[in-house]
Amino acid sequence: MTAHEWLKSVNICCAFMSRERSGKASNSELWRWLSAGAVRVDGERIEPDEEVMFPLTSVILFPSGNRVTLYEA
């Protein structure tokens, strides 16, 4: 599963709010988050088409701004 596919599946249950407009973040916006380095998985930047290796030990959104930790073991 790619990082983009995984983030889309998480967005279904978590409903990330858009940082560009009101409402839920679009699939394109999720792609841009990944491309811009706004998502860190296990402490590393992950590209949209990169395979996600499970199990994950941490997921952080927007690490350099208003940080949101989704999961940290």
PyMOL Python script that loads the backbone (N, CA, C, O; Angstrom):
from pymol import cmd

cmd.read_pdbstr("""\
ATOM      1  N   MET A   1       0.855  -1.168   0.000  1.00  0.00           N
ATOM      2  CA  MET A   1       0.000   0.000   0.000  1.00  0.00           C
ATOM      3  C   MET A   1       0.906   1.238   0.000  1.00  0.00           C
ATOM      4  O   MET A   1       1.842   1.335   0.793  1.00  0.00           O
ATOM      5  N   THR A   2       0.614   2.172  -0.893  1.00  0.00           N
ATOM      6  CA  THR A   2       1.412   3.399  -0.945  1.00  0.00           C
ATOM      7  C   THR A   2       0.998   4.347   0.176  1.00  0.00           C
ATOM      8  O   THR A   2      -0.065   4.190   0.776  1.00  0.00           O
ATOM      9  N   ALA A   3       1.843   5.321   0.446  1.00  0.00           N
ATOM     10  CA  ALA A   3       1.553   6.307   1.484  1.00  0.00           C
ATOM     11  C   ALA A   3       0.266   7.065   1.170  1.00  0.00           C
ATOM     12  O   ALA A   3      -0.519   7.356   2.073  1.00  0.00           O
ATOM     13  N   HIS A   4       0.044   7.387  -0.106  1.00  0.00           N
ATOM     14  CA  HIS A   4      -1.167   8.117  -0.477  1.00  0.00           C
ATOM     15  C   HIS A   4      -2.407   7.252  -0.263  1.00  0.00           C
ATOM     16  O   HIS A   4      -3.410   7.737   0.262  1.00  0.00           O
ATOM     17  N   GLU A   5      -2.355   5.994  -0.655  1.00  0.00           N
ATOM     18  CA  GLU A   5      -3.479   5.089  -0.437  1.00  0.00           C
ATOM     19  C   GLU A   5      -3.768   4.943   1.055  1.00  0.00           C
ATOM     20  O   GLU A   5      -4.925   4.953   1.477  1.00  0.00           O
ATOM     21  N   TRP A   6      -2.707   4.807   1.847  1.00  0.00           N
ATOM     22  CA  TRP A   6      -2.876   4.657   3.288  1.00  0.00           C
ATOM     23  C   TRP A   6      -3.486   5.911   3.901  1.00  0.00           C
ATOM     24  O   TRP A   6      -4.415   5.817   4.703  1.00  0.00           O
ATOM     25  N   LEU A   7      -2.968   7.101   3.527  1.00  0.00           N
ATOM     26  CA  LEU A   7      -3.493   8.341   4.092  1.00  0.00           C
ATOM     27  C   LEU A   7      -4.948   8.558   3.687  1.00  0.00           C
ATOM     28  O   LEU A   7      -5.738   9.066   4.482  1.00  0.00           O
ATOM     29  N   LYS A   8      -5.314   8.179   2.458  1.00  0.00           N
ATOM     30  CA  LYS A   8      -6.722   8.262   2.038  1.00  0.00           C
ATOM     31  C   LYS A   8      -7.594   7.364   2.908  1.00  0.00           C
ATOM     32  O   LYS A   8      -8.696   7.760   3.287  1.00  0.00           O
ATOM     33  N   SER A   9      -7.121   6.167   3.229  1.00  0.00           N
ATOM     34  CA  SER A   9      -7.916   5.250   4.053  1.00  0.00           C
ATOM     35  C   SER A   9      -8.058   5.775   5.482  1.00  0.00           C
ATOM     36  O   SER A   9      -9.105   5.597   6.104  1.00  0.00           O
ATOM     37  N   VAL A  10      -7.022   6.416   6.003  1.00  0.00           N
ATOM     38  CA  VAL A  10      -7.106   7.016   7.338  1.00  0.00           C
ATOM     39  C   VAL A  10      -8.064   8.203   7.307  1.00  0.00           C
ATOM     40  O   VAL A  10      -8.799   8.430   8.269  1.00  0.00           O
ATOM     41  N   ASN A  11      -8.063   8.954   6.219  1.00  0.00           N
ATOM     42  CA  ASN A  11      -8.937  10.121   6.074  1.00  0.00           C
ATOM     43  C   ASN A  11     -10.414   9.728   6.102  1.00  0.00           C
ATOM     44  O   ASN A  11     -11.257  10.542   6.478  1.00  0.00           O
ATOM     45  N   ILE A  12     -10.733   8.515   5.717  1.00  0.00           N
ATOM     46  CA  ILE A  12     -12.128   8.054   5.744  1.00  0.00           C
ATOM     47  C   ILE A  12     -12.648   8.014   7.177  1.00  0.00           C
ATOM     48  O   ILE A  12     -13.769   8.448   7.444  1.00  0.00           O
ATOM     49  N   CYS A  13     -11.846   7.497   8.095  1.00  0.00           N
ATOM     50  CA  CYS A  13     -12.321   7.395   9.481  1.00  0.00           C
ATOM     51  C   CYS A  13     -11.985   8.630  10.313  1.00  0.00           C
ATOM     52  O   CYS A  13     -12.735   8.967  11.230  1.00  0.00           O
ATOM     53  N   CYS A  14     -10.887   9.308  10.021  1.00  0.00           N
ATOM     54  CA  CYS A  14     -10.479  10.470  10.823  1.00  0.00           C
ATOM     55  C   CYS A  14     -11.003  11.797  10.287  1.00  0.00           C
ATOM     56  O   CYS A  14     -11.111  12.764  11.041  1.00  0.00           O
ATOM     57  N   ALA A  15     -11.325  11.858   9.016  1.00  0.00           N
ATOM     58  CA  ALA A  15     -11.831  13.070   8.362  1.00  0.00           C
ATOM     59  C   ALA A  15     -10.939  14.281   8.651  1.00  0.00           C
ATOM     60  O   ALA A  15     -11.340  15.205   9.359  1.00  0.00           O
ATOM     61  N   PHE A  16      -9.719  14.261   8.089  1.00  0.00           N
ATOM     62  CA  PHE A  16      -8.815  15.392   8.233  1.00  0.00           C
ATOM     63  C   PHE A  16      -9.472  16.637   7.664  1.00  0.00           C
ATOM     64  O   PHE A  16     -10.072  16.594   6.590  1.00  0.00           O
ATOM     65  N   MET A  17      -9.362  17.730   8.375  1.00  0.00           N
ATOM     66  CA  MET A  17      -9.921  18.987   7.891  1.00  0.00           C
ATOM     67  C   MET A  17      -8.926  19.645   6.942  1.00  0.00           C
ATOM     68  O   MET A  17      -7.715  19.619   7.166  1.00  0.00           O
ATOM     69  N   SER A  18      -9.457  20.226   5.895  1.00  0.00           N
ATOM     70  CA  SER A  18      -8.636  20.881   4.886  1.00  0.00           C
ATOM     71  C   SER A  18      -7.941  22.094   5.466  1.00  0.00           C
ATOM     72  O   SER A  18      -8.503  22.800   6.303  1.00  0.00           O
ATOM     73  N   ARG A  19      -6.715  22.335   5.021  1.00  0.00           N
ATOM     74  CA  ARG A  19      -6.000  23.540   5.393  1.00  0.00           C
ATOM     75  C   ARG A  19      -6.147  24.598   4.294  1.00  0.00           C
ATOM     76  O   ARG A  19      -5.643  25.713   4.429  1.00  0.00           O
ATOM     77  N   GLU A  20      -6.844  24.240   3.198  1.00  0.00           N
ATOM     78  CA  GLU A  20      -6.999  25.133   2.049  1.00  0.00           C
ATOM     79  C   GLU A  20      -8.411  25.709   1.925  1.00  0.00           C
ATOM     80  O   GLU A  20      -8.602  26.785   1.359  1.00  0.00           O
ATOM     81  N   ARG A  21      -9.381  24.994   2.450  1.00  0.00           N
ATOM     82  CA  ARG A  21     -10.786  25.417   2.330  1.00  0.00           C
ATOM     83  C   ARG A  21     -11.556  24.801   3.483  1.00  0.00           C
ATOM     84  O   ARG A  21     -10.981  24.037   4.259  1.00  0.00           O
ATOM     85  N   SER A  22     -12.827  25.105   3.618  1.00  0.00           N
ATOM     86  CA  SER A  22     -13.607  24.487   4.683  1.00  0.00           C
ATOM     87  C   SER A  22     -14.007  23.075   4.265  1.00  0.00           C
ATOM     88  O   SER A  22     -14.211  22.796   3.084  1.00  0.00           O
ATOM     89  N   GLY A  23     -14.113  22.204   5.239  1.00  0.00           N
ATOM     90  CA  GLY A  23     -14.523  20.832   4.969  1.00  0.00           C
ATOM     91  C   GLY A  23     -13.364  19.856   5.027  1.00  0.00           C
ATOM     92  O   GLY A  23     -12.260  20.185   5.461  1.00  0.00           O
ATOM     93  N   LYS A  24     -13.650  18.653   4.579  1.00  0.00           N
ATOM     94  CA  LYS A  24     -12.700  17.546   4.617  1.00  0.00           C
ATOM     95  C   LYS A  24     -11.601  17.728   3.570  1.00  0.00           C
ATOM     96  O   LYS A  24     -11.850  18.239   2.478  1.00  0.00           O
ATOM     97  N   ALA A  25     -10.386  17.302   3.915  1.00  0.00           N
ATOM     98  CA  ALA A  25      -9.256  17.374   2.982  1.00  0.00           C
ATOM     99  C   ALA A  25      -9.500  16.463   1.784  1.00  0.00           C
ATOM    100  O   ALA A  25      -9.952  15.330   1.947  1.00  0.00           O
ATOM    101  N   SER A  26      -9.207  16.946   0.598  1.00  0.00           N
ATOM    102  CA  SER A  26      -9.386  16.165  -0.621  1.00  0.00           C
ATOM    103  C   SER A  26      -8.203  15.222  -0.824  1.00  0.00           C
ATOM    104  O   SER A  26      -7.157  15.383  -0.195  1.00  0.00           O
ATOM    105  N   ASN A  27      -8.373  14.244  -1.700  1.00  0.00           N
ATOM    106  CA  ASN A  27      -7.287  13.323  -2.022  1.00  0.00           C
ATOM    107  C   ASN A  27      -6.090  14.078  -2.603  1.00  0.00           C
ATOM    108  O   ASN A  27      -4.944  13.732  -2.316  1.00  0.00           O
ATOM    109  N   SER A  28      -6.344  15.094  -3.407  1.00  0.00           N
ATOM    110  CA  SER A  28      -5.265  15.913  -3.975  1.00  0.00           C
ATOM    111  C   SER A  28      -4.506  16.653  -2.882  1.00  0.00           C
ATOM    112  O   SER A  28      -3.282  16.767  -2.934  1.00  0.00           O
ATOM    113  N   GLU A  29      -5.234  17.153  -1.896  1.00  0.00           N
ATOM    114  CA  GLU A  29      -4.589  17.854  -0.792  1.00  0.00           C
ATOM    115  C   GLU A  29      -3.732  16.885   0.021  1.00  0.00           C
ATOM    116  O   GLU A  29      -2.634  17.247   0.443  1.00  0.00           O
ATOM    117  N   LEU A  30      -4.208  15.672   0.245  1.00  0.00           N
ATOM    118  CA  LEU A  30      -3.414  14.663   0.949  1.00  0.00           C
ATOM    119  C   LEU A  30      -2.128  14.368   0.190  1.00  0.00           C
ATOM    120  O   LEU A  30      -1.069  14.216   0.799  1.00  0.00           O
ATOM    121  N   TRP A  31      -2.212  14.286  -1.139  1.00  0.00           N
ATOM    122  CA  TRP A  31      -1.025  14.069  -1.978  1.00  0.00           C
ATOM    123  C   TRP A  31      -0.023  15.217  -1.779  1.00  0.00           C
ATOM    124  O   TRP A  31       1.179  14.986  -1.650  1.00  0.00           O
ATOM    125  N   ARG A  32      -0.536  16.450  -1.756  1.00  0.00           N
ATOM    126  CA  ARG A  32       0.336  17.609  -1.575  1.00  0.00           C
ATOM    127  C   ARG A  32       0.978  17.599  -0.191  1.00  0.00           C
ATOM    128  O   ARG A  32       2.144  17.968  -0.056  1.00  0.00           O
ATOM    129  N   TRP A  33       0.239  17.182   0.844  1.00  0.00           N
ATOM    130  CA  TRP A  33       0.808  17.083   2.191  1.00  0.00           C
ATOM    131  C   TRP A  33       2.006  16.137   2.179  1.00  0.00           C
ATOM    132  O   TRP A  33       3.068  16.452   2.717  1.00  0.00           O
ATOM    133  N   LEU A  34       1.821  14.978   1.559  1.00  0.00           N
ATOM    134  CA  LEU A  34       2.900  13.998   1.488  1.00  0.00           C
ATOM    135  C   LEU A  34       4.081  14.551   0.687  1.00  0.00           C
ATOM    136  O   LEU A  34       5.231  14.415   1.107  1.00  0.00           O
ATOM    137  N   SER A  35       3.810  15.168  -0.449  1.00  0.00           N
ATOM    138  CA  SER A  35       4.863  15.720  -1.309  1.00  0.00           C
ATOM    139  C   SER A  35       5.650  16.824  -0.619  1.00  0.00           C
ATOM    140  O   SER A  35       6.848  16.980  -0.855  1.00  0.00           O
ATOM    141  N   ALA A  36       4.981  17.585   0.228  1.00  0.00           N
ATOM    142  CA  ALA A  36       5.613  18.717   0.905  1.00  0.00           C
ATOM    143  C   ALA A  36       6.323  18.314   2.201  1.00  0.00           C
ATOM    144  O   ALA A  36       6.939  19.160   2.850  1.00  0.00           O
ATOM    145  N   GLY A  37       6.249  17.052   2.582  1.00  0.00           N
ATOM    146  CA  GLY A  37       6.902  16.594   3.808  1.00  0.00           C
ATOM    147  C   GLY A  37       6.106  16.871   5.058  1.00  0.00           C
ATOM    148  O   GLY A  37       6.667  16.890   6.154  1.00  0.00           O
ATOM    149  N   ALA A  38       4.805  17.088   4.922  1.00  0.00           N
ATOM    150  CA  ALA A  38       3.954  17.392   6.071  1.00  0.00           C
ATOM    151  C   ALA A  38       3.505  16.147   6.819  1.00  0.00           C
ATOM    152  O   ALA A  38       2.776  16.249   7.806  1.00  0.00           O
ATOM    153  N   VAL A  39       3.926  14.980   6.365  1.00  0.00           N
ATOM    154  CA  VAL A  39       3.584  13.720   7.039  1.00  0.00           C
ATOM    155  C   VAL A  39       4.884  12.980   7.315  1.00  0.00           C
ATOM    156  O   VAL A  39       5.683  12.747   6.408  1.00  0.00           O
ATOM    157  N   ARG A  40       5.088  12.614   8.575  1.00  0.00           N
ATOM    158  CA  ARG A  40       6.254  11.822   8.978  1.00  0.00           C
ATOM    159  C   ARG A  40       5.768  10.480   9.502  1.00  0.00           C
ATOM    160  O   ARG A  40       4.909  10.419  10.382  1.00  0.00           O
ATOM    161  N   VAL A  41       6.318   9.417   8.959  1.00  0.00           N
ATOM    162  CA  VAL A  41       5.995   8.064   9.403  1.00  0.00           C
ATOM    163  C   VAL A  41       7.262   7.469   9.987  1.00  0.00           C
ATOM    164  O   VAL A  41       8.295   7.401   9.320  1.00  0.00           O
ATOM    165  N   ASP A  42       7.176   7.040  11.233  1.00  0.00           N
ATOM    166  CA  ASP A  42       8.333   6.507  11.951  1.00  0.00           C
ATOM    167  C   ASP A  42       9.514   7.469  11.899  1.00  0.00           C
ATOM    168  O   ASP A  42      10.666   7.056  11.768  1.00  0.00           O
ATOM    169  N   GLY A  43       9.205   8.768  12.005  1.00  0.00           N
ATOM    170  CA  GLY A  43      10.228   9.795  12.055  1.00  0.00           C
ATOM    171  C   GLY A  43      10.808  10.224  10.724  1.00  0.00           C
ATOM    172  O   GLY A  43      11.678  11.094  10.682  1.00  0.00           O
ATOM    173  N   GLU A  44      10.347   9.635   9.641  1.00  0.00           N
ATOM    174  CA  GLU A  44      10.891   9.927   8.315  1.00  0.00           C
ATOM    175  C   GLU A  44       9.828  10.525   7.399  1.00  0.00           C
ATOM    176  O   GLU A  44       8.653  10.165   7.473  1.00  0.00           O
ATOM    177  N   ARG A  45      10.255  11.436   6.542  1.00  0.00           N
ATOM    178  CA  ARG A  45       9.387  11.959   5.492  1.00  0.00           C
ATOM    179  C   ARG A  45       9.063  10.815   4.537  1.00  0.00           C
ATOM    180  O   ARG A  45       9.927   9.990   4.237  1.00  0.00           O
ATOM    181  N   ILE A  46       7.843  10.764   4.067  1.00  0.00           N
ATOM    182  CA  ILE A  46       7.427   9.699   3.160  1.00  0.00           C
ATOM    183  C   ILE A  46       6.784  10.316   1.925  1.00  0.00           C
ATOM    184  O   ILE A  46       5.971  11.234   2.032  1.00  0.00           O
ATOM    185  N   GLU A  47       7.149   9.812   0.766  1.00  0.00           N
ATOM    186  CA  GLU A  47       6.623  10.316  -0.508  1.00  0.00           C
ATOM    187  C   GLU A  47       5.279   9.641  -0.809  1.00  0.00           C
ATOM    188  O   GLU A  47       5.027   8.532  -0.338  1.00  0.00           O
ATOM    189  N   PRO A  48       4.411  10.305  -1.594  1.00  0.00           N
ATOM    190  CA  PRO A  48       3.069   9.761  -1.868  1.00  0.00           C
ATOM    191  C   PRO A  48       3.059   8.363  -2.476  1.00  0.00           C
ATOM    192  O   PRO A  48       2.177   7.563  -2.164  1.00  0.00           O
ATOM    193  N   ASP A  49       4.027   8.055  -3.342  1.00  0.00           N
ATOM    194  CA  ASP A  49       4.018   6.753  -4.013  1.00  0.00           C
ATOM    195  C   ASP A  49       4.941   5.731  -3.348  1.00  0.00           C
ATOM    196  O   ASP A  49       5.169   4.650  -3.890  1.00  0.00           O
ATOM    197  N   GLU A  50       5.464   6.073  -2.185  1.00  0.00           N
ATOM    198  CA  GLU A  50       6.339   5.169  -1.435  1.00  0.00           C
ATOM    199  C   GLU A  50       5.500   4.149  -0.661  1.00  0.00           C
ATOM    200  O   GLU A  50       4.438   4.481  -0.133  1.00  0.00           O
ATOM    201  N   GLU A  51       5.981   2.921  -0.599  1.00  0.00           N
ATOM    202  CA  GLU A  51       5.272   1.867   0.123  1.00  0.00           C
ATOM    203  C   GLU A  51       5.372   2.102   1.630  1.00  0.00           C
ATOM    204  O   GLU A  51       6.435   2.456   2.141  1.00  0.00           O
ATOM    205  N   VAL A  52       4.261   1.904   2.334  1.00  0.00           N
ATOM    206  CA  VAL A  52       4.226   2.023   3.785  1.00  0.00           C
ATOM    207  C   VAL A  52       4.527   0.646   4.368  1.00  0.00           C
ATOM    208  O   VAL A  52       3.924  -0.354   3.980  1.00  0.00           O
ATOM    209  N   MET A  53       5.468   0.615   5.307  1.00  0.00           N
ATOM    210  CA  MET A  53       5.853  -0.634   5.946  1.00  0.00           C
ATOM    211  C   MET A  53       5.190  -0.708   7.320  1.00  0.00           C
ATOM    212  O   MET A  53       5.401   0.161   8.165  1.00  0.00           O
ATOM    213  N   PHE A  54       4.397  -1.739   7.533  1.00  0.00           N
ATOM    214  CA  PHE A  54       3.704  -1.931   8.806  1.00  0.00           C
ATOM    215  C   PHE A  54       4.466  -2.927   9.656  1.00  0.00           C
ATOM    216  O   PHE A  54       5.129  -3.803   9.100  1.00  0.00           O
ATOM    217  N   PRO A  55       4.406  -2.838  10.978  1.00  0.00           N
ATOM    218  CA  PRO A  55       3.631  -1.894  11.783  1.00  0.00           C
ATOM    219  C   PRO A  55       4.322  -0.530  11.873  1.00  0.00           C
ATOM    220  O   PRO A  55       5.545  -0.430  11.776  1.00  0.00           O
ATOM    221  N   LEU A  56       3.520   0.508  12.058  1.00  0.00           N
ATOM    222  CA  LEU A  56       4.020   1.863  12.214  1.00  0.00           C
ATOM    223  C   LEU A  56       4.254   2.133  13.696  1.00  0.00           C
ATOM    224  O   LEU A  56       3.489   1.661  14.537  1.00  0.00           O
ATOM    225  N   THR A  57       5.289   2.878  14.021  1.00  0.00           N
ATOM    226  CA  THR A  57       5.516   3.239  15.423  1.00  0.00           C
ATOM    227  C   THR A  57       5.126   4.682  15.718  1.00  0.00           C
ATOM    228  O   THR A  57       4.867   5.032  16.869  1.00  0.00           O
ATOM    229  N   SER A  58       5.082   5.537  14.666  1.00  0.00           N
ATOM    230  CA  SER A  58       4.607   6.905  14.875  1.00  0.00           C
ATOM    231  C   SER A  58       4.166   7.516  13.549  1.00  0.00           C
ATOM    232  O   SER A  58       4.709   7.214  12.487  1.00  0.00           O
ATOM    233  N   VAL A  59       3.167   8.382  13.649  1.00  0.00           N
ATOM    234  CA  VAL A  59       2.677   9.151  12.498  1.00  0.00           C
ATOM    235  C   VAL A  59       2.448  10.571  12.990  1.00  0.00           C
ATOM    236  O   VAL A  59       1.685  10.796  13.930  1.00  0.00           O
ATOM    237  N   ILE A  60       3.114  11.532  12.347  1.00  0.00           N
ATOM    238  CA  ILE A  60       2.996  12.934  12.737  1.00  0.00           C
ATOM    239  C   ILE A  60       2.639  13.758  11.515  1.00  0.00           C
ATOM    240  O   ILE A  60       3.281  13.646  10.471  1.00  0.00           O
ATOM    241  N   LEU A  61       1.608  14.591  11.649  1.00  0.00           N
ATOM    242  CA  LEU A  61       1.211  15.528  10.595  1.00  0.00           C
ATOM    243  C   LEU A  61       1.753  16.908  10.931  1.00  0.00           C
ATOM    244  O   LEU A  61       1.722  17.320  12.091  1.00  0.00           O
ATOM    245  N   PHE A  62       2.244  17.618   9.941  1.00  0.00           N
ATOM    246  CA  PHE A  62       2.733  18.988  10.059  1.00  0.00           C
ATOM    247  C   PHE A  62       3.803  19.103  11.144  1.00  0.00           C
ATOM    248  O   PHE A  62       3.625  19.848  12.108  1.00  0.00           O
ATOM    249  N   PRO A  63       4.922  18.367  10.996  1.00  0.00           N
ATOM    250  CA  PRO A  63       5.951  18.332  12.033  1.00  0.00           C
ATOM    251  C   PRO A  63       6.636  19.662  12.318  1.00  0.00           C
ATOM    252  O   PRO A  63       7.169  19.845  13.413  1.00  0.00           O
ATOM    253  N   SER A  64       6.640  20.594  11.371  1.00  0.00           N
ATOM    254  CA  SER A  64       7.331  21.865  11.609  1.00  0.00           C
ATOM    255  C   SER A  64       6.379  22.993  11.994  1.00  0.00           C
ATOM    256  O   SER A  64       6.828  24.105  12.269  1.00  0.00           O
ATOM    257  N   GLY A  65       5.086  22.732  12.019  1.00  0.00           N
ATOM    258  CA  GLY A  65       4.113  23.765  12.360  1.00  0.00           C
ATOM    259  C   GLY A  65       3.271  23.343  13.541  1.00  0.00           C
ATOM    260  O   GLY A  65       3.796  22.965  14.588  1.00  0.00           O
ATOM    261  N   ASN A  66       1.973  23.408  13.372  1.00  0.00           N
ATOM    262  CA  ASN A  66       1.044  22.955  14.399  1.00  0.00           C
ATOM    263  C   ASN A  66       0.991  21.435  14.359  1.00  0.00           C
ATOM    264  O   ASN A  66       0.163  20.855  13.656  1.00  0.00           O
ATOM    265  N   ARG A  67       1.850  20.811  15.093  1.00  0.00           N
ATOM    266  CA  ARG A  67       2.075  19.371  15.073  1.00  0.00           C
ATOM    267  C   ARG A  67       0.873  18.595  15.599  1.00  0.00           C
ATOM    268  O   ARG A  67       0.292  18.942  16.628  1.00  0.00           O
ATOM    269  N   VAL A  68       0.512  17.540  14.876  1.00  0.00           N
ATOM    270  CA  VAL A  68      -0.551  16.640  15.293  1.00  0.00           C
ATOM    271  C   VAL A  68       0.013  15.233  15.267  1.00  0.00           C
ATOM    272  O   VAL A  68       0.391  14.734  14.207  1.00  0.00           O
ATOM    273  N   THR A  69       0.074  14.589  16.425  1.00  0.00           N
ATOM    274  CA  THR A  69       0.564  13.224  16.496  1.00  0.00           C
ATOM    275  C   THR A  69      -0.639  12.290  16.422  1.00  0.00           C
ATOM    276  O   THR A  69      -1.514  12.322  17.287  1.00  0.00           O
ATOM    277  N   LEU A  70      -0.677  11.454  15.378  1.00  0.00           N
ATOM    278  CA  LEU A  70      -1.771  10.507  15.228  1.00  0.00           C
ATOM    279  C   LEU A  70      -1.525   9.249  16.039  1.00  0.00           C
ATOM    280  O   LEU A  70      -2.442   8.680  16.632  1.00  0.00           O
ATOM    281  N   TYR A  71      -0.270   8.827  16.052  1.00  0.00           N
ATOM    282  CA  TYR A  71       0.052   7.591  16.757  1.00  0.00           C
ATOM    283  C   TYR A  71       1.516   7.611  17.136  1.00  0.00           C
ATOM    284  O   TYR A  71       2.367   8.003  16.339  1.00  0.00           O
ATOM    285  N   GLU A  72       1.806   7.191  18.345  1.00  0.00           N
ATOM    286  CA  GLU A  72       3.190   7.065  18.765  1.00  0.00           C
ATOM    287  C   GLU A  72       3.272   5.953  19.788  1.00  0.00           C
ATOM    288  O   GLU A  72       2.624   6.001  20.833  1.00  0.00           O
ATOM    289  N   ALA A  73       4.081   4.942  19.472  1.00  0.00           N
ATOM    290  CA  ALA A  73       4.200   3.784  20.363  1.00  0.00           C
ATOM    291  C   ALA A  73       5.256   4.032  21.410  1.00  0.00           C
ATOM    292  O   ALA A  73       5.502   3.171  22.254  1.00  0.00           O
TER     293      ALA A  73
END
""", "prot")
cmd.dss("prot")
cmd.show_as("cartoon", "prot")
cmd.util.cbc("prot")
cmd.orient("prot")
